[in-house]
């Protein structure tokens, strides 16, 4: 499974917030924000801080997607 934070970015747009606002509201580090931007794993603690700041649930900011199918080699 892979993690996607697209929902988080759409929620920020809906609330007229920027990534810098999210960083300020939650106290997350620049590297954690970069990991979110790159759809990398972050701790549950960080996700809960974000939910608390944005008054939302986990399902509003993150979704899990199946791993992409590997391309099979043809011989």
Secondary structure, 3 states (H helix, E strand, C coil): CEEECHHHHHHHHHCCCCHHHHHHHHCCCHHHHHHHHCCCCCCHHHHHHHHHHHCCCHHHCCEEECCCCCCCCCC
